[in-house]
């Protein structure tokens, strides 16, 4: 017979997990648009409700199993309070981690419109990822308070359940135990099977539940196409794109002849530099320099984040190739060409080369001593930008003047929390600091103007550092022999479409950046044609004496020629957007079936399903071109051939 104290312990834990389950449902519910789904179709709403209830229990499974394991291991000692306290501690600690995870997930969704996913995990696990967020002391303290609050909340919850069990409600507790016994477990299992089978059927036939399923955090997709085909049920074609296969890049060995007088190249890239900030008020130095250069007014990044943006500009490729280059640790071909021509090269970043993993992709073949990263020194971004500019100019000053040089710098000032010294203030009022732990969507809506003013001040400081480089090149008579490139890695949204920052959607504010290219002896012009980050490399390669066709190493065009493009590609972790003058079509990549294909106008206006269908019909040829471009430099694996 079970001792009374052990029996009450079991009842306490059972009630504790039930109440924690309700707490998790509350946290998850804050990220789900139940009302919107209800107005669409009742079937989708019912599917969402059942999946929501079922997954709430799944989320607690690890905590429950660890607590159960602790209870089993201490089974013979449970009559002692000390052993029971250990089990209680395991329950509190594991459920606190679970609730904090879903609190963070809800916060992430509120601010950026995404759940914890592969990108976020990469951010956390890759060296330098957390540092790249730019959180300050106030944010760290806020997160610490939240973590302690989570532990305290679960401790209090356990104490309340323990106290409740000691009251005269034992019979009701026993009835509750029967309700949550094996019968409910079997019912839950059947509901789980029904939910996932419904999703698999919909995935094969209608594609109506993809948007609904992606509202449920960590929903596990199930495909049963073969099963339904055997039943004679006709299926729809998948809307996903394939970007897999063994890398075959470049298609042929690069052919080049070193120019008699090779140009130096200074390539300046800024974090989060959106297109509309390149003007005479915010950036007088860059604006004046642009009047001597070719300025491209309709430039698109290859991504809505640093990884995709910098990869695309340095490789001349859609950033969907990132994972293949990372797997094979293949560097940029343009760097191979310059190295073969004896260029002196140094690379600077106020972030890190390890996050994103540029040291394993773009700069994979470059010696470590040529790459200088400052983020780990704990100084603010604007201070690191100043230091890096000084080091960059020192490198140019001490170079061998008989050889050309190439230098690349990544500026960090305009990265949130937006760094600048007092003398760079031109926009007021501005927020003194950004505490990520206390931010909410409501707070962002209220404070977005002072937050954006903080960003403007940071961009103004960026301009002062650009000015130092321009002044040096001019004073040392290097503008007659040096190409200068100014570009942002991606843009930055300030709630124009409901989000703050970048990495969340493909709206223009997140993907449009300035692009200025200065080439000696080229007339100053303003180009209003559509351009892409992927066009920078094919513009530079002929100047470097490369005679190989562009298609051997890029999908871009030469911006200094008469070539034009009618569309661009922008990618994030698992999606790719096709953008032309009429439409934006966002495709899932590599069978990310949880994401439903999205269609908007080119200027980010939503369209009805009927119009979206018409647009897709009209752009069928474009979809075929996407498939070709995503596999142009990849030999398909055998499984792809079979499919």
N, C-alpha and C positions, 0 to 999 in steps of 0.2 A: 504494500500500500504506500502510495506517495505521501511523504511527510507534508503537513499543512503549509509549512513555510516555503517548500519547493513548489507546491501547487500554486500558491499565491504568486510566487516568482514567475511561473509560466503565464498566469493570467495577466500579470503586470506587463510582461514583455509583449503579450498578444495585443493588449490594448495600446501599448506604446507604438507598435508597428502600424496598427490601424489608424491612429491619430496622425502619425508621421506620413502615412499614405495620403491622408486627406490634405495635409500641409503641402505635399508635393503636387497634388492635383491643383491646389490653389496657385502655386508658383507657375505651373505649366499653363494653366488656363489664361494667365495674363498675356501669353504670347499667341493665343489662338483666336482667330476671328470667327467665333461661332455664329454671330448674327449674319455675316456676309454669306457663309456657307448655307445657312438655313434658308436664305432668300433665293439661293440658286436651285438646288434640288434637295428634296427630302431624303433621298437615298444617300447622297453624299453627306448630309448632316448626320444621319443615323450611323453611317460608317465612321465618321469623325468622332462621334460620342463614344461608340464602343471601343475604338482604337485608343482614345484618350483614357478611358477607364482601365483598359487592360494594360496599357504601357505604364500607367502610374504604378501598378504592381510590379512590373518588370524592373523598373528603376530601383526598387528596394530589394530585389533579389540578392545582390551581392552582400548587402548589409545583413539581411536575414540569414543567409547561409553562414557567414562568418560568426554571427552570434550563436547560431545553432551548433556550429563546430566547437566554439568555446564552451558551450554548455555540455556537449558530449565529452570533451576532453576533461572537464572538471566534474564529471557526473558523480563520482564517489565523494567529492569534497563539498558538494553543493549544500549539504546540511549546515556548513559553516558560513557565516555572513561574509567573511573575506573572499571566499570563492564566488559567492553570488555577486559581490561588488565588482569582481573582475569581469563577469559576464555582462553586468549592467554597463560597465565602462566600455566594453567592446560595442555594445548596442548603441550607446550614446555617440561614440567616436565615429562609427561607420555611418550612422544615419545623419550625423552632422555633416560629414563629407558629402553625402548624397544631396542633402538639402542645399548646401552651399553651391554644389555643382549646378543645381537647377536655378538657384538664385542668380548665379553668374550667367547662365544660359539666357534667363529672362532679361537680364541687364544688357547682354550682348545683342539680343534681338531688338530691344527697345531703341538702342543707340545706332545699330548698324544694319538691322534687318536680316541678320544671319544667326544660325545656331552654332554651337560648338561643332566644328567639322574638321575635315582633313587639314584645311588651311590653318585653323586655330591651333590644332594639335602640333602642326609643324612650327608654328610661332612659339609655342611653349617649349617644345623639345629641342629646337635648334639653337646652338649657342648664339647669343645676341638677339634672339627673337623678342623676349620680354623687354630688353633694353630699347628695342626699336620703337616701342609704344610711346616712349617719352614721358612716362608717369613720374611725378615728383614725390617729395616727401609727404605732402598732404594726401596724395592718392595712396601711398604705401601705408600710411597710418590709418586711412579710412578702410582699406582692405583688411588690415589687421584687426580693427574694431569689429568689422563684419564677421570675420572668422571666429573671433572670441564670442560674438553675439550668437553665432550658429551653435557653438558648443554649449553656451549657457541656455539657449532656447531648448535644446534637446535634453539637457540635464533637468530643467524645470519641468518639461513635459513628462519625463520619466518619473520624477518625484510626484507629480499630480496623479499619474496613473497608479503609482505605488500606494499613495494615500487613498485613492478611490477604492482600490481592491480591499483595503482594510475596513471599509464600511460595511453596512448590512445589505449590500446589493449582490451578494454572492450568487444567488439563484439567477439573477439577470445576467451576470457574467457567464455562468455556466451555459445559459441559453445562447448567449452570443458565441461562445466557443463552439457549440454544436453547429451554429449557422455558418461559421467560418471553418468548418471541418472539411472532410474529404468530399462531400457533395458539392460544396462551392468550388473546390479545386477542380473537380471534373467539369463542372459547368464553365469555369474560366478557361480550361483547356479547349473545350469545344468552341467557345467564343473566339479564342485565339486562332484556331484553325479556320473558322468561318471568316474572320476579318482578313486574314492573309490570302485565303483562297479567293475571296471577293476581289481583293486588289489584283491578284494574278490574272483573274478573268478579265477585269477591266483593262489591265495593261495589254492584254492580248486583243481586246475587241474595241474599246471606246476611248481609252485614255482620259477618262473624266475624273479619276480619283488621284492622279499624280499631284495636283495642286493641294488637295486635301491632305494627302498622306505626308507631304513635306511640312505641314503645320505641326505634326506630332514629332517632337524631338527624338532623334535616333531611330526613326521608324525603319524596320528591316524589310527591304523589298524582297518579294518572292516572285520568281518567274516560272510559269508552267506552260510555256508555249507549245512544247512537244506534246504534253498531255492533252491540251485542248485541240491541237491539230488531229491527234488520233481519234478524238471524239467527233471530228468533222466540223468543228467550230472555226469559221473563217476569222482570221486575225487582221489587224491593221499593221502597217509597216511602222517600224520604230522611227521616232523623230531624232534619235541620237546620232551624233557623228562619231567616226572612228579616227583616232589619232595615235594608233599603235603601230608597232613594227620595228625592225632593227634599223638604226640610224644609217643613212647613206648620204653623208654630207662631207664636203661638196660632192656634186654628182660626178665631176671629173677634176683632176688636179688643176689647181689655179695656175694660169699662165700670166706672167707679168714681166714687164721690162722697167727697170728702175729709171725714173725720169732723170734727166741731166741735172736739173735743179729741183729736187723734191721739196715740197712744202712741209713746214712744221704744222702740227695740228694741236690745238687746244680745245678740248671737249668738256664743256661745263654743264653739268646736269643738276637740277634742283629737285628736291623732294617736294611733292604736292604743289607744284607751280601751275596754277590754272590760267587759262588763256587770257581772261579779261583783265589780269593785273599788269600786263605789259602795256603801260601807258606812261605819259610824261609826268603824271603826278606821283604815282606810286614808285615807278622805276625810271627816273630821269636818265641814269647812266646807260641802262640797257636800251631805253627808247632812243637815245641819241645814237648809240652804236648801231641799232637796227636801221637807222636812216642811211647808213653807209653800206648796208648788207642786203641780203635777200630775206625778206620777212614773209613767212607763210601764215596766213590768217585763218586757215581752216585745217589745222593739223590735229590728228587724232593719235593718242597713245595706242600702243598695242595691248594695253591692259588698264585696269582700274586700280592697280597696286604696283608697288616698286618692282617686285619680281618680274611681272609680265612686261612692264614698261621698259625697264633697262635691258632686259633680255632681247626684246624686239628691236630696240634701236641699235644694239651692238651686233646682233646676228643678222638683221634684215629678214626676219622670219616671223610668222605668227607665233605668239608665245605658247600656243598649245604644244609646241615641240620641247618645251622646257624639260619635262620628265625624261624624255629620251636623251637629251644632252646631259642631264644630271646623272642618269644611269651609266652612261659611257664616259662621263667626265671629259667632254669635248669642249674646247675653247673656241673663241671667235676667230673666224678665218681672216678678218681684217688685221688682227693682231699678228697672225702668222706671216702675213704679207709684209707688214712693217718690220717685224723682227728679221725677216730674210733680207730686207733692204738696209739693215744696220741702224734703224731708228733707236735713239735713246729714249727709254720709256719709264715713266713713273706714274703711279696711280694713287689717288688720295680719296678718302671718304671720311666724313664726320659721323658716319654710322659704322657698320662693320662689313667686311667682305664675306663673313661667314653666314650672315643672315640678311637677305636671302643668300643661298649658297653660291654666290658669284665666284668664290675661289674654287669651286668644283665645276663651274660651267664656263662663263665668259672668260675668266682669267685662269683657267685650269692649267694652261701651259706656261704661265708667267711665274718667274721666281718670286718667292715670298718676300724677299727683301725689297722688291719694287712696289709692294702694296702697303700703304700706310693708312691704318684705321685708328680713329681717336675716340670712338664712343665709350670704350671701357674705362676712360680716365675720369668718368663721373662729372665732367664739366658740361656746361650747357651747350646746346648745339651751335649757338651763334659764336661762342668762344672757340669751339673746335673749327668752325668755318674760317674764322680769322687766322687761326694757327695754320690750318692747311693751306690757305692762300699764301701765307708767308713762306711755307715750306715749298710750295709749288714754284713761286717766283725765285726762291733760292736755287732750286734745281735748274731752272732755265738760265739763271745767272752764271752757274758754275758748269754748264754743259760744255761739251766739246763742240765748238762752233763750226767745225768742218763736217759735222754730221747732223742730219735732221732730228727733231725730237717730237715725241707725242706724249701729251699728258692729259689725264682724265681726272676730273674731280666731281665728287658727289656732295652737294651742299645739304645741310640738315635744318637750317634755320626755320623754313616754313612748315616743318613737321609738327603736328600737335604734340606738345602743348604750345607751339609757336614761340620761338625764342628770339629775343632782341634786347639790346642794351637801351638805356633811357634815351640816348641821343637819336634813336631810330623811330621814336614815336611821332607819327603824323596823323593817326586816327584815334579819336577819343569819343566816348569813354571806352575803355577796354577792361576785360576781366584781368585781375591781378594774377590769377592762377586757375588751372582747370583740375578739379578733383574728380577723377573718373569714378571713384567709389560713390560719390553723392550725386552724380549726373543722372538725369532721367530725361525722357523725351519732352515732358512738360517743361522742365528747367531749360532745356535747349531752345524750345520755342520762345520762352521768355527772354533768354539771355543771348540769343544768336547774334544780335547786332554787336554787342561788346566782344563776343567771341570772335566774330569775323574781323572786327577792328584789331584784335590782337594778331590775327593772321596777316592783315595788311601791314602792320608794323614790322612783322617778321620778314615779309617779302621786301619791304623797304630796306631792311638791313641786308638782305641778300643782294640787293642792287648795289649797296655800298661796296660789297666784296667783289662783285663783277667789275665795278669801277676801278678797283685797285689793279685788276688784271689788265683792263683796257689801257689804263694809264701807263702801266709798265711796258706793254707791247708798243705803245706809241712812242714813249720816251726812248726806247732802245731800238727804234726803227725796225721793228719786227713785223709790222702789219703788211709790209710788202712781200713777206715770205711765209706768212702763217695763216692757216685756215682756223677760224674760230666758230664753234658751234655752241649755241645756247638752246637748251630744251628742258622741259620738265619731265619727270618720270610718269606723272599722271596728274589729274586735277584734284579738286577738293570741293565737296558740296557743303553748303551751309543751309540745309533744310529747304532748299528750293523745291525738292521733290520728296520731302519727308525724312531725309536722313542727314547725318553729319559725317564729314570725313570722306573716306574712299573705301574701296574694296567691297562695296555692297551692291551697287547696280551699275548700269551702263549709260546713265544719263550724261548729257554733254558736260555738265559741271565736273564730273568725275573723270572724264576721258579726253577732254580737249586741253591742250597745252600750247604755250608759245613754241615756236621753232624759228630760230634765226641762224642763217649760215652766211658767214663772211668768207669770201674767197678773193684773194688779191686780184686786182685787175678786172673783176666782174662788176658790171654796173649795178647800182642799188635799185632794187625793185620790190614791189609788194605783190605777192602771188596769192590769189584768192581761190586757187584750185584746191581740191581735196588732196591732202597729203597724210602720210602715216610715218610713225617712228621707223617702220620697216624700210623707208625710202632713204634713210641717211647713209647706210652702208653702200648701197648701189650707186649713190651719188659720189661717194669718196673713192670707191675702188678704181674707176677709170682715171681719176686724178693721180692715183698711186701707180698708174701704169698697167693696171690689170686689163688684159685683153679677153679674158674668158667671158662668155655671155652671162648676163645677170642671172638667168635661170639656173646656172650651175651653183649659185650660192645664196640666192635670195628670191623672194616673191615681190620685191619692191621695184620702184622705178627710179630713174636718174632725175632728180629734181631740177638740175641745171640744163636739162634737155627739153625737147618738145613733148616728151612722154606725159601722158595724163592717166589718171585712174578714175574709175567710177564707183569704187567701193573700198572699204577697209575692213580689217578684222580686229576685234578687241576681245581679249580673253581674261578670265580669272582662273581660279583653281580648277574648276570642272565645267565651265561653260564657255561658249564662244559666240560673240555677236557679229553678225554681218550687218554692215551699215552702208547705205548709199544715200542718194539725195532724197529718197522717198520714204525709206523704211529702215527700222532696226529689227532684226530677227535674232533672237537669242536661242541658241541650240544647246542642249546637254551634250557633253563630250564623253566618249568611251562608256556608253551604257549607263550614264547617271540617270536612271529612269525615274528617280524621285522628282526630278525637275521637269516641268512641263514646258514645251516650246512656247516662247512669248513673242508677240508681235506688237510693235508700236510704230507711230510715225517717226520720221528721222529726227523731229524736234521733240520727241518724248511725250507725245499725246497718246492716250489710250484709244484703242479702236474696238469696235464690236467684234464678236466672233465671226460674223458673216464677212465683214471687211477684212479681218485677219486672214480668213480662208481665201478670199480673192487675192490678197497680196501674196500669199504663199504660192498660189497657182501661177501668178505672174512671175514670181522669182524662182521657178523650178530650175531654170538654167543656172542661176546663181548658186543654188544649193549644190548642183553637180560640180561647179567650180570650187566651192568650199571643199568638197570631198577630195578633189584633185590636189588642191594646195596643201591640205593637211597630211597628205601621204606622198607629196612630191619628193621629199628627202627621206623617206622611210620605206624599206622593203617590207611588205606585209608579211606577218608571220603566217605559218601554215594554217592556223586556225582561222585567220581572216580570209584566206583564199577559199577555204572550205565553206565559210559562211556566205 
